[in-house]
Every structure is written in structure tokens, then in C-alpha cells.
């Protein structure tokens, strides 16, 4: 199976009609990985695969627009007839299970163990599923957050997650065949922490990659504007991520 990316959702920071929040389906080497689980993406996931086939779930950080549909999945797996053959590994920042349990008003996380196997991420964390290797790198955000580098049979996919400008993004994108990168803000405000990227910063971070796919475009930009501005800085093939599209890496 060639390494491929299917876009489930790209919206920031809330879902819109026909546009769920952040979520992607990464497939390759026999593995199927749900990368980020923003609002509305569990329904979109079912357009492209049977959720019980998932090899793992990988969450860049625990902000709701990247993780909230883990609740929908929990209900689907536990009560909706989508029972997986074994608990699905969930790679996420520490505390993810407690958040899910807390939202559901449960005092502990034991009830989730039948459907999820939570495994905390850290900088340099590596997991291998079949012929697909996932490596996490800590990035700069206003919460614990990670970017992803996935390698499969000589092909490399990289994903920024949510991040401000940092060296980790440049290293993630280096020699990647496809770099999926956020471009949330039109410009940084004076005095505010830089926890997201402008399109120009996304393009500069992508310099080592072959192709750039812009996503997570915020309300002060259009997708077309973000991709155009990023393309000028990147100097290479640049597109805007759109729901339902599949890219072979």
C-alpha cells in the first residue's frame, strides 16, 4: 500500500458547513492512522474506511479542534456497534484519557481500556506499525504539542500540528515528500506569543520538502490566499488541503 493522506477536516478553530476541524487519514505499509480528531472528523473518517480497521490514532495536541471527536469514537466503539478487534493505540500528550473520562463525568479511565490503549507522546517518540514508522517532535504552541514525521518504504510525510515558528518544524519537513503545515494567522500581533504560523512562515519551514500542503487556515485568511502567500515563500509546489482529497505521498 503506497503512503497516502486523505483530508478529513481543515477548519480552524471550529467546524463549518462541509468543513470539519483538523483531521486526516494516513495510510501506508498496511497501517491506517487517524491523525488528529477534530470536531466532525469521525463521521468523515467513515466515508473512507471502517473505523474498526484503524491501526492507531495519533493526536498532535489536546485542544478540542484537534481531539474532541475522540469522544464520538469512544461512543461508536463502545456503544455503536463499531467494536474494534482490540483496543486501538492512541498516541497523544499525557492526560488525554483523563480528559475524555472527565468530559463523560467518569471518575477514572478504566472504562476506556476496552476500546483505547493510551500511550503518551514525548519528543522523539517513535512507533512502528507494519511498514509505517511514526516519529513525534515537540513543537512550539500554547499547550504540549507535537509534529509528526511518518516514513514508509522510502517515502516521508511530515505534519506540523499546531505550531509557531521553530527549528523542529524545519527538521520535520527536511527531505519530506509532502509537508502538511498549518497557516493559521494572517500576521502576528505585537506582544503576543507566536504559537501559530503565517503563510510565509509555513512556506519557509517547508523549504526542505518537495511539496507543501497548507491547512488549518484561520478566519483572517482564505485558503486561496494562504496557499498563494505560502507558495511565494516556499518556491515549490503548494496547494491548499481540502476535505475529501487524497494525496499519494
C-alpha positions as CSV (number, residue, x, y, z in Angstrom):
1,X,0.0,0.0,0.0
2,X,1.6,3.4,-1.0
3,X,1.8,6.1,1.6
4,X,-1.2,8.4,1.2
5,X,-3.0,11.2,3.0
6,X,-6.8,11.7,3.0
7,X,-8.1,15.1,4.3
8,X,-11.0,14.7,6.7
9,X,-11.1,18.3,8.0
10,X,-9.1,21.5,7.9
11,X,-11.1,24.2,9.7
12,X,-9.8,26.4,12.5
13,X,-10.9,26.7,15.2
14,X,-14.4,25.4,14.8
15,X,-16.2,23.2,12.2
16,X,-18.1,24.9,9.4
17,X,-20.7,23.5,7.0
18,X,-18.9,20.9,4.9
19,X,-15.6,21.6,6.7
20,X,-14.8,19.8,9.9
21,X,-11.9,20.7,12.1
22,X,-8.5,19.2,11.8
23,X,-8.3,15.5,11.0
24,X,-6.5,13.3,8.5
25,X,-6.3,9.6,7.5
26,X,-2.7,8.4,6.9
27,X,-2.4,5.0,5.1
28,X,0.7,3.1,4.2
29,X,2.6,-0.1,4.7
30,X,-0.5,-1.9,5.8
31,X,-1.4,0.7,8.5
32,X,-4.3,3.1,8.8
33,X,-3.7,6.0,11.2
34,X,-6.3,8.7,12.2
35,X,-4.1,11.8,12.7
36,X,-5.9,14.4,14.8
37,X,-9.6,14.0,15.7
38,X,-11.1,17.5,15.4
39,X,-14.8,18.2,15.6
40,X,-16.7,16.3,12.8
41,X,-13.8,14.1,11.6
42,X,-15.1,10.8,13.0
43,X,-18.1,11.0,10.6
44,X,-15.8,11.9,7.7
45,X,-13.4,9.0,8.6
46,X,-16.3,6.6,8.0
47,X,-16.5,7.8,4.4
48,X,-13.0,6.5,3.7
49,X,-12.6,3.5,6.0
50,X,-14.2,1.2,8.5
51,X,-13.1,2.7,11.9
52,X,-12.6,-0.8,13.3
53,X,-9.7,-1.1,10.8
54,X,-7.7,1.7,12.4
55,X,-4.2,0.7,13.4
56,X,-3.8,3.7,15.7
57,X,-4.9,7.2,16.5
58,X,-2.3,10.0,16.7
59,X,-3.1,13.4,18.3
60,X,-0.8,16.3,17.9
61,X,-2.2,18.1,21.0
62,X,-5.3,18.2,23.2
63,X,-7.0,21.4,22.0
64,X,-10.6,20.4,21.2
65,X,-10.4,21.3,17.5
66,X,-7.8,18.5,17.2
67,X,-9.1,16.0,19.7
68,X,-12.8,16.4,20.5
69,X,-14.0,13.6,18.2
70,X,-12.2,11.1,20.2
71,X,-15.4,11.3,22.3
72,X,-17.5,10.4,19.2
73,X,-15.2,7.5,18.5
74,X,-15.4,6.3,22.1
75,X,-19.2,6.1,21.8
76,X,-19.0,4.5,18.4
77,X,-16.6,1.8,19.6
78,X,-18.2,1.2,22.9
79,X,-21.9,1.5,22.2
80,X,-22.4,2.0,18.4
81,X,-21.6,-1.4,17.0
82,X,-18.1,-0.3,15.8
83,X,-16.3,-2.6,18.2
84,X,-12.6,-2.9,17.3
85,X,-11.0,-6.3,17.5
86,X,-8.6,-5.0,20.1
87,X,-8.1,-1.7,21.9
88,X,-6.8,0.9,19.5
89,X,-3.5,2.6,20.4
90,X,-3.9,6.3,21.0
91,X,-0.7,8.3,20.8
92,X,-1.4,11.7,22.5
93,X,0.0,14.0,25.1
94,X,-0.2,12.7,28.6
95,X,-3.6,13.3,30.2
96,X,-5.7,12.5,27.1
97,X,-7.6,9.6,28.8
98,X,-8.4,11.8,31.8
99,X,-9.9,14.5,29.6
100,X,-12.1,12.0,27.9
101,X,-13.3,10.5,31.1
102,X,-13.8,13.9,32.7
103,X,-16.0,15.1,29.9
104,X,-18.1,12.0,30.3
105,X,-18.3,12.5,34.1
106,X,-16.4,9.4,35.0
107,X,-14.0,9.4,38.0
108,X,-11.5,7.1,36.4
109,X,-10.3,6.0,32.9
110,X,-10.7,2.2,33.3
111,X,-13.9,2.1,31.3
112,X,-12.0,3.3,28.2
113,X,-9.5,0.4,28.2
114,X,-11.8,-1.8,26.3
115,X,-11.6,0.4,23.2
116,X,-8.5,2.6,23.6
117,X,-4.9,2.0,24.6
118,X,-3.5,5.4,25.6
119,X,0.2,5.9,25.0
120,X,1.8,9.3,25.9
121,X,3.8,11.1,23.4
122,X,7.2,12.8,24.0
123,X,9.8,14.4,21.9
124,X,11.4,11.7,19.8
125,X,8.7,9.2,20.5
126,X,8.7,6.5,17.8
127,X,6.1,3.9,17.0
128,X,6.1,1.3,14.2
129,X,3.0,-0.3,12.7
130,X,3.7,-2.8,9.9
131,X,5.9,-0.8,7.5
132,X,4.9,2.6,8.7
133,X,7.0,4.5,11.3
134,X,5.7,7.5,13.2
135,X,8.0,9.9,15.0
136,X,6.9,12.8,17.2
137,X,8.8,16.0,17.6
138,X,7.9,18.7,20.2
139,X,6.8,22.0,18.6
140,X,6.0,25.5,20.0
141,X,2.4,26.0,20.9
142,X,0.4,27.2,23.9
143,X,-0.1,23.6,25.0
144,X,2.0,20.5,24.9
145,X,2.1,19.8,21.1
146,X,3.9,17.6,18.6
147,X,4.6,17.5,14.9
148,X,4.7,14.2,13.1
149,X,7.1,12.6,10.6
150,X,5.9,9.4,9.1
151,X,8.1,7.1,6.9
152,X,7.1,4.2,4.8
153,X,9.2,2.3,2.3
154,X,11.3,5.3,1.4
155,X,8.5,7.9,1.4
156,X,8.2,10.6,4.0
157,X,5.2,12.6,5.2
158,X,5.5,15.4,7.7
159,X,2.8,17.3,9.6
160,X,3.2,20.5,11.7
161,X,0.3,20.0,14.0
162,X,-0.3,23.4,15.6
163,X,2.9,25.3,16.0
164,X,4.6,28.7,15.9
165,X,7.9,29.1,14.1
166,X,10.6,26.7,15.5
167,X,13.6,24.7,14.4
168,X,11.7,21.5,15.0
169,X,9.3,22.2,12.0
170,X,12.2,22.8,9.7
171,X,13.7,19.4,10.7
172,X,10.4,17.7,10.4
173,X,10.0,19.0,6.8
174,X,13.5,18.2,5.8
175,X,13.6,15.8,2.8
176,X,9.8,15.1,3.2
177,X,7.9,14.2,0.1
178,X,4.9,16.0,1.4
179,X,4.7,18.6,4.3
180,X,1.2,19.3,5.7
181,X,1.5,22.6,7.5
182,X,-0.8,25.0,9.3
183,X,-1.1,28.6,8.3
184,X,-3.5,29.9,10.8
185,X,-2.8,33.7,11.1
186,X,-2.5,36.5,8.5
187,X,0.0,38.3,10.7
188,X,1.3,38.2,14.3
189,X,0.1,40.8,16.7
190,X,2.7,42.8,18.6
191,X,3.5,41.3,22.0
192,X,1.5,38.0,21.5
193,X,3.3,34.7,21.7
194,X,3.9,33.1,18.3
195,X,2.0,29.9,18.6
196,X,0.7,29.6,15.0
197,X,2.2,30.3,11.6
198,X,1.6,32.9,8.9
199,X,1.6,31.5,5.4
200,X,5.0,32.9,4.8
201,X,6.4,31.1,7.9
202,X,4.8,27.9,6.7
203,X,6.5,28.3,3.3
204,X,9.9,29.0,4.9
205,X,9.5,25.9,7.2
206,X,8.8,23.8,4.2
207,X,12.0,24.7,2.3
208,X,13.5,21.2,2.7
209,X,10.3,19.4,1.5
210,X,9.3,18.5,-2.0
211,X,5.6,19.6,-1.8
212,X,3.7,21.8,0.6
213,X,0.0,21.3,1.6
214,X,-1.4,24.2,3.6
215,X,-4.1,23.5,6.2
216,X,-5.7,24.9,9.4
217,X,-6.2,28.3,7.8
218,X,-7.8,30.7,10.3
219,X,-10.7,33.1,9.9
220,X,-8.5,36.1,8.9
221,X,-7.4,34.3,5.7
222,X,-9.0,32.4,2.8
223,X,-7.5,29.1,1.8
224,X,-6.5,30.5,-1.6
225,X,-4.7,33.5,-0.1
226,X,-2.9,31.3,2.5
227,X,-1.7,28.9,-0.2
228,X,-0.6,31.7,-2.5
229,X,1.4,33.5,0.1
230,X,3.0,30.3,1.3
231,X,3.9,29.3,-2.3
232,X,5.9,32.6,-2.8
233,X,7.9,31.9,0.4
234,X,8.3,28.2,-0.3
235,X,9.2,28.4,-4.0
236,X,7.8,24.9,-4.8
237,X,4.6,23.1,-5.4
238,X,2.0,24.3,-3.0
239,X,-1.7,23.5,-2.6
240,X,-4.5,24.1,-0.1
241,X,-5.8,21.0,1.8
242,X,-9.5,20.3,1.0
243,X,-11.9,17.9,2.6
244,X,-12.1,14.6,0.8
245,X,-8.9,15.0,-1.2
246,X,-6.4,12.1,-1.1
247,X,-2.7,12.7,-1.9
248,X,-0.2,10.0,-2.6
249,X,2.9,11.0,-0.7
